[in-house]
Amino acid sequence: MPKHFILGKEKLWSRRQLLQLGLAGAGVTGAAALWQILHLQTHSRVRIPPIEIEASEGVANPMKMLRNFDYGTVKQENGRTIREFELTAGTSIIQLNSAVSYNIWDLNGSIPGPTLRAKQGDRVRVLFLNKAGHSHSLHFHGVHPAEMDGVRPVSNGKATIYEFDAEPYGVHLYHCHIEPVTRHIAKGLYGMFIIDPPTPRPSADEIVLVMAGYDVNDDSHNEYYAFNGLPHHYMHNPIRIYQNQLIRLYVLNIIEYDPAVTFHLHANFFDVYRSGMTMTPSEKTDVITMGVAERHILEFAFRYPGKYMFHPHQDAIAENGCMGQFEVIAAS
């Protein structure tokens, strides 16, 4: 890899400098592109009900978030597959309900940030630009060198590059790691990072659910909770799935200020793949406890049509926004 792509410990670049290096170019090439195409073709055979995704100028779009994976721009450099992502931190206002709005930090204009996806062994390159007014960073869970750990502040108006091999396979996450870390995460700087195994998992309807909380009065206590950004959204707009279709649920708990929450599925049980780092389920249950930043793959299929709730089994958390429904459509 050319040495000019590696940032020194104190070197931060502007967006213009990154562009001058050609790091923001488009194009999909090589074996990784073939893997991506085959992956999408495989999952295109999975039955997914049509879903209306409303055009929104808001920072949260839960229906789009469900099945939207960012595979980045794929390149070949010196015989290596490079999967390149661009993430920009900004500021937004989210409307939590008809009466309450809240100032957040966002990534690429959304909360949660994009769900990044790579294959084990890919070289991941993340171009991070900070336009959010305060110093921020991106810390990726996984294995990487110390200089890529994302604990060094990136000041407002500056940029940096994180580069590392995608390993190990599993469900990971990324988030800001600038103190106070709890506040920086709680105000929106987080997202899911999926590394697929070398041998693909069986075809399934793949869905992302990120649980988060909102402390709107800065008392270190959450007043609202949400799946994929907006409180109660999936109660009013159930997630449509087909009867007897295998569902692969990528679930992340990023609720700060609460030490742990549960995830419960009504009228069904799910297979648990802890941290997504195994191809064999560890257990079957209908409720699982998750600490902050814990994440799992949960797989299930519904036998009967109808609407079925999912939520944490802490009622106060569910009643304050972290609640949704699956609408199971009869197979025709």
C-alpha positions, 0 to 999 in steps of 0.5 A, a space after each residue: 500500500 502506498 505510504 502516503 495513505 498512512 496518517 502519522 499520529 498527529 497528522 489530520 487532513 482536510 477534505 480537499 487534501 483527501 480528494 486530491 489524493 483520489 481517495 473519494 473516487 468511485 468504482 467497483 472492481 475485482 474479486 470483492 465486487 464479484 462477492 458483493 454482486 453474488 451476495 446481493 443476488 443470493 439475497 434477492 431470491 429471498 422474499 421481502 414484502 414491498 415497503 414504502 420508504 418515505 422521502 424524508 428530510 429528517 435525520 432518522 428514517 427507520 424504514 430505510 435503515 432496516 435493510 440498507 447496507 453500505 458496502 462502500 466503494 471497492 478497489 484493487 490496490 497492490 493485489 489487495 481488495 480495498 473497501 472504502 467508506 466515507 463518513 462525515 460527522 455533522 449536527 442535526 435536530 431530530 423530532 422525537 414526537 410532535 412536541 419534543 425535538 432534540 439536538 444531535 450529532 449525526 453521521 452522513 446525515 442519519 441516526 444511527 449512522 450507516 450500517 457498514 458491511 465488508 467480508 472478512 479479509 477485506 482491507 477497510 478504509 474509512 475516510 472520516 470528516 468532522 463537521 460537527 463543531 466539536 472534536 470527534 473520532 471513530 472507534 471500530 470494534 474488531 482487531 486492528 493496530 493501535 494507531 487505527 483505534 480511533 481514540 485520538 480527537 479529530 478537530 472540527 473541520 479536519 479529516 483522518 483515515 482509518 485503515 485496517 483488515 476486516 476481522 474477525 467476522 461477526 456483528 461489530 459497531 463503531 462509535 465516537 470515543 471522545 470524552 465524555 464518551 457516553 454523551 458523544 454516543 448518546 447524541 448519535 455518533 454510532 453505527 453497526 459494522 458487519 463483517 461477513 464470514 468467508 462462507 456466506 450464511 444461508 439466505 435470509 431476510 436480513 434486518 437491522 435493529 439498533 436500540 438507543 436512548 435519548 437524554 433530552 434534559 441532560 440528567 444522565 437518564 433517558 426520557 425516550 428510547 427507539 429502534 433505528 432512531 425514532 420512538 414507537 416508529 415500528 409500532 405505528 409502521 410494522 415491519 412487514 415480513 413473509 410467513 415461514 421466511 427465515 429472518 436474520 436480525 442484526 440487533 445492537 444495544 447502544 442505550 447509554 445510561 442503562 446498564 443492560 436491556 433485554 430483547 423479547 420477541 412475541 409468540 416465537 423463539 429465535 436462535 442466538 449467534 452471539 456477537 455474530 462470531 459463530 455459524 452455529 447458534 448457542 441457544 434458542 430463547 424468546 428473550 435475551 439480555 444485552 449490555 451496552 454495545 452488546 450485539 447478536 444475530 437472532 434468527 427465526 421464522 413466523 409460522 402464523 400470519 398476524 402482528 407480533 410485538 418485539 421490545 425490551 422486557 423492561 416495560 418503562 423502556 418499551 413504553 417510552 419508545 423502544 417498541 415495534 411490531 412485525 406484520 407477518 404476511 401470509 405466504 401465497 
